[in-house]
Amino acid sequence: MKKHIIIIGAGIAGKMIAKEFEDTENFHDNYFIEGFFDDDKNAKKVLSFNVIGIVDDIPKYASKMAKKGKPINEAIIAIPSIEPKNLTNIISIINKSNIKVRIIPPLFEIIKGEATLNNVRDIEPSDLLGREEIGFDEKEIDEFYNNKSILVTGGAGSIGSEIVRQLLNLNIKKVVVLDYNENSIYDLMLEHQKDNRFSYVISNINDNERISNIIKDNDISIVFHAAAHKHLPIMENCPTEAIKNNIIATKKLLDTIIKNNIKHFLFISTDKAVRPTSIMGASKRICERIILSFSNRYKNNCLFKIARFGNVLGSNGSVIPIFSKQIKNGGPITITDPNMIRYFMSIREAARLVIKSVSLNDGNIFVLDMGKPVRILDLAKNMIALNGLSEDDIKIEYIGIREGEKLYEEVLMDDDALISSPYKKLFIAKNDSDILSEQEVDEMIEKFENIKNDKNKATIIVALKKYIPDFKK
């Protein structure tokens, strides 16, 4: 049975898609392109296909075709630089007609010649956020990463695994994934099993002797440290784990880095480390202070970097998979507060910018340009529309702000000054906070070692406040 298709956007991208349909073997047996819809009323024809009308005409046309027994099966949006407001509007119009909606890749993929039928995909929540995703021009950094062996701690997690994927696009010698979650390691192993540059290790991040052997055995020169406890509400209930797995483990890893002459180290931080209100955010800020201390002491041995950014779409614990599951179950979507806003970027873009930052010689704290903040309520409404539903179908409930949460997140401290880097959307932050001496770091770690199993949450909060005066708790 033929699939009846309409294409929205009568420009170059739409023409590319239509031409590939025409060039497809058995095209006329399997597909029928009804034509194009474009709000440019001067557009009349694309190749051999007519421009039927403007986008608002789609429901009426779809209804007419359904009555003829030729329902429209799919609409392909072929507008690579479409604004999210316009995309949301198009989706809401098409949803009235029960037509599956797909979209072409972003502009940077089209430039690389990848605007093909194989790349036409379902619409993702990131498409609705109005963020132009930065591409990955390998030529910019290939020389730096050429023939390097790299260790990624927490490499099977959402951020770590994407760093691994992007590294494998470069001419590296090897990437070693270290993680304690064997199920996630297994999934990543299946994904990359045909690439002999990929390897993995099951290990606890606190096992510094094991990590030291991994570094030696694999001739590691670059370490991405993504392993951490990141879930804010869980760390509020399990504060000792934030101390052990974030602060103490990071200090042990840094000692191992120096011992093994690693040349480049990058720590994945968070916007929640800025004026922290949560134990998780405070633990990350402590890690930042330790790393800055190591950088000050060992700057001639290793380049230490910190990458600070906000929420990434689709990562473990982000609102996107939670909302998707709630919609699938018929609702309601739960939101802490109608005024809650967050910064978002895709996992792909975050990983690319992090990888680029390691190749730079200047700066310690790198801030990723997160674009404009997004109201979580608007994101929820857009995801409901994306699923062809309305707020009558999926209710939205407000459950109140959780302990340690902010209504909005920040990525800079007041005393930071941003300096442009050679890469778009990547900035260097000048941090003028006091640098801890070696003795101060050792005393701080000893303090945390003494309370790492303390059942009294207040004891841990007091210790964190001692080293982070602006920790609001």
N, C-alpha and C positions, 0 to 999 in steps of 0.2 A: 504494500500500500504506500502510495506516494506521501512524502512529508511536504506540506504546504508551508512556505516560509515567506515572511516579509522582512525587509532590511530597513532599519531606521538610520538615516544619514546618507545622503546622495553625494558625498564627497569622495576623496581619493580612497579612503579606507573602505568605504562601502563598495566602491568599484573593484578594489582588490579582492574582497570577499566574493562578490558576484562572479568575477572572472574565474576564481578558483573553482566555484561551483560548476561553471560551464566546462572547465577543463577536466572535471572529475569523470572517471570512467563510469558509464551507465548512469550519468547524471539525470537524463530524462526519464529513466525507469524508476528512480528513487526519490527525486526531488522536483518540486515545482515552485519556482520563485514567483510569487504573485506580483511583486514589484517593490517600489521604495516609498517611504514616507519621509518627508523633510519639510521643515517649517519655512524653508526658502521657496516662496511661491513661484520663483522664476525657474526652478529646477523642473525639467520636463522628462528627461530620459537619461538612463545610465546603461551603457552598452545597449543591449536589446530590450531592456526592461523599462517600463513606464514608472514615473513618479506619480503615485495614485493620489496623494494628497498630503495634508499636514498631519502631525501626530494626533491631534484631537479628532481626526476622521477615523482613526483605527477601530474604535468600538462599533461604529455604524457599518464600516466595511466588513468587519469580522462577523457581525450579525447577518449581513446579507449573504456572505459566503457559507455560513453555517446552514442557512435555510436552503441553499443549493446543494447541500450535502458535501461541501468542500471546506470544512472548518480549517482555520489557520492553526497550525500546530506550534509554530515557533516564531519569535521575533528576535532578530539579532541587532543589537545597538552598535552601530559602526561609527561612533563619534569618539575618537581617542582622547580628546581633551575636554570631555563633557563635565560641566559643573555639577556638583552633587545635588543642588536644588533642582536643576533640570532633569537629572537622572531620576530623582525621587518622583518628580511630576510625571515623567514618562512611564515609570513603573506603575504608578497609581492609575494611569489611563489604561494601560494594557491589562492590568489585573481585572478590570471589569469584564474582560472577554475570555478569561480562562486560557490565556496563551502563555506558554513557557517563554521566559525572557533570558537571553544570554547576551554576552558583551565581548567585544574584541579586547586585546591586551592594551596596556598603557602605551603612551606615545613612545617611550624609550625602546620598547620591544619592537615597535613598528619600524623605527629607524634601523634596528638591527636586522630587519627583513623577516620578522617573525609573525607578521599579521596574517596568519594562515588559518584555515579551517581547524587545524589541529590545536590551535591556540585559543579559539573561541571557547569561552568558559562561562560557567554560571556566575551571576553577580555575587560579589563578596561584600560583607559589611564595610570593608575598607573603601570600596568604591563610593560609599555614601558619605564619607568623611571630608571630602574636599581636599585631599592631600595628594599632591603630585609626587609619586614615588620616584626616588632617585635610582637610576640604573647603575650598573656595575661595569665600568670601563676597565677591563683587566689590564690594559696597557699602562694605566696610571700607576699600578702597584705590582705588576708582575715581576719586575726586576728585583724589587725588595724581597718578595716571597720566593723567588726562584730557588729551587732545590733546598728549601728550609724544612726542618722537621718541627712539628708543632704539637703541643699538648693542650687539650681543652678539658679542664675540670668541669664536672657537671655537663659533660658533652652530650648526654642523651636527653637532657631537658629541652624545653621548647626553645630557649635562646641558644643554648650550647649546640644543639643539633643543627640549627640553622647556620651558625657560624661554621660548623663542619661542612655543611653543604656548599656554602659560598667559598670556603677555602679550597675545596676540591675542584672549583672552577679555575683555580690558579695553577701555575706550574710548580706546585710544592713537591717536596720529596716524600713527605709522610705526614699524616695527622693521626695522633693517638687520642682516643676518647677515653676519659676516665670518668666512671660513674658507679654508684652503688646499686642502682636500680637495674637488675638483670633483664627485666621484661622490656624496658625502654632500650637498653643496649641491644637486645635481640632484634627489635624492630629496626633499629638503625643499621644493624649488621645486614639484615635482609635487603635494606635499601641500597647499601654500598658494597655488597659482597663481590661485585665484579670489578671493583676498583682496588688494585693491589696496594694503593697508597693509604688505604684506610685500615686502621687497626684499633683494638679496644682493650680496655683493662677494667676488671671489676675490682674496685678498691674503695675504702673509706678515705675521705679527704684528710682525716686526722692521722692517717698512717704515713708519717713523713719518711720513714725508712723505705717503705714500698715506693713512694713517689720518687724518692731520690734514685732508686734503682731503675725506675722507668725512664727517668731523664737520661741517665748514663747509658742504658741499653739502646736507647733510640736516638741518641745524639740530638736531644731537644735544644732549640735555641730561642723559641718563643713560647710563652705560656699565656693562655686566656683562662682567667679564673672566673668561671660562671657558677661554680658549685656554691649553693647557699640555701638557707631556708628563707623563702620570699613571701609566704602567705601571711599577710598582716594579722588577721584575726586568730590564726592558729598560734602565732608567736606570742600573742597576748596571753593565751592560755598555757603556753609552754615556753616561758621566757628563758629557762635554763638552756634549752636547745639553741636559741638564738645566740647565747653566749658561747656555747661549745662549738657549734657548727659554723658560725659566722666569724666571730671575733678570734677565738683561740685557734681555730683551724687556719684562718688566714695568716696569723702571725707565724704559725709553724711552717706554712707553705713559703712565706717570704724568707724565712731562715734557710729553707731548702733551696730556694732560688739562688740566694747568694752563695751558698756552699757549692753549688754546681755550675756557677758561672753562666747562668742564663742571661741573655743579652736584652730581651724584651719581655715585659710583663704587663698585662692589662687586667684590671679588676672591673667586673660588671657591677656598677652601683645603681642607684635609683633616685628619682626625684623625692622620694620619701625620706632621704637622708638630709634634706634641706629643712632646717628648723623642724626637726622630727617631733611627731606627736605619738609615735608608736614605738614599741620595743624593737620591732624589725627595722624601722627606719633609723633608730638610734644605733643599733648594732652595725648597720652599714656605714653610718657616719664615723663610728669608732674605727672601722676598717680603713676608711679614707684617711684618717689622721695617722694611723700606723704606716700606711703606704707612703704618705708624704714625708714622714720621718725617715723611712728607708731610702726614699729618693734623695733626700738631702745628704744622707750619709754615704750612699753608694752610687751616686750619679755617674761616676766614672766607670762603674762596673756594669750597671744595668739601667735601661730606660724604663722607669715605672710610670704607668698611665692608669687613669681612672676614667671610665665612660659612664656618664650620668644621663639617664633618660627616663621617660615616663612609661606609660602602659603600651604594651605591644599587642596587636590584634591577634587573637587565636592562641595566645600563650596559655599555659596551664594556669587556671585560676582567674583568667580575664573574664570580663562580663560577656563577651561574645558567645563562647560555648555555653555559658550558663543561660543566657537569654534564648539561645537556639533550642536548648533542651526544654526550657519552660514553655516555649511556643509549641514544640513538638508534643508536649504533654497536655496542651490545651490551655495553658496559663494557670495562674496569673504570672506576669512578669513582676519580679520584686525589685524595687529600687529603694535605696536607703533614704534619699531626699530628692525632691523635685528640682532643687537648685544645684545638685552635685555636678561638678564638671571635671573632666579629665583631659589630658593630652594623650593622643594616640599616634602610633605609626605601625606599619606592618613589620612583622618579624624579619622579612627579607631586607627591608631598608635599614632596620636597626643593626642587623648583622653586617651589612655592607659598610655602614659608617664606622662601626667598631673596628672592623678589619682595616679600614683606611687609616684610622687614627694611630694604629701601631706603627705605620710606616713613616710617621712624622717624627722629627728629632726634637721639636720644641713642645713644651707644655706638659703638665701633669694631669689636670682635670679637663676632660673633653666633654662638651655639652652638645647633645644632638638637638638640632632645631626641630621641635615637636609640632611646629605650625600653630594653628589656632586651637584653643581649647574647645571641647565638644561637651554639650550638655548630655548627660547620660539618659535623661528622659527623651531627648530628641533621637538618640541612637536607638532606644527601645521602640519608639514609634516607627522609625524607618525600617527596623528589622521585622516588625509586624507587617508593614506594607510589602516588604521584600518577599514575604511568604504568601502574598496574595490574600491577606486577611485584614480586618479592621479592628479598631479598639472595642467594637461591640463583640467581636469573636474572642479576643485576648485582652483580659483586664490587666490593668497596671495597679499594683499595690505599693504603698510606701511603708517601709518597715523600720525606719529610723537609722541614724548614723551609728555605726558600730564603734566600739572602743578603739581609740587610736587613729580613727579616720579623720580626714579633713574634707571640707567642702570642695576645696581646690588644691592642686599640687603645684609646687614650684621646682624649678631646676637649677636655680642660682641662689647664692647667698647675697645679702646686701652689699658686702664688700668685694664682690667679684666683679671683674671687668671682662667683657667678652672681646676676644681678638679673633678676627677671621682666620680661618685656616685655608690652605690651598684647595680644599674640597668644599663643594656646595653643601650647605646645611650641617656643617661640622665646625664648631667653634671651640676655641681654647679659652678656658676660664683662668684668670689670674687670682689665685687664692692667697690672701694676706693673713690668714689665721696663724696663730703661733704654731711653730713646728716643734713637736715633742722631741726631747733629747732621747738618746738611747736608754739612759737610766729611767727616764719618765715612762717610756714604753714598757720597759721590763717591770717596773713597779705596777703599772696598770694591768699588765697581763697576769702578774702574780695575784693581784686583787681579784680579777675575774676567775682565775683558777681556784681561789679559795671559796668562791660563792657559786661556782658553776652547777652545783647540785642543791643549792639552797631552795627550800620549798616556799620561802617567804618572798613573794613577788616584790614587795616593797624594798627589800634589801637590794635586789637587782636594779630597781629604778633609781635608788639613791646612788649606786655606783655609776650608773650611766650618766646621771646628772652631774656628777663630779667632773667628768671629762667632756661633757657637752652642755655648757651652761644654758643654751637656748632650747634644751629638750623640755617640751611642755607636757607635763603629765600630772 
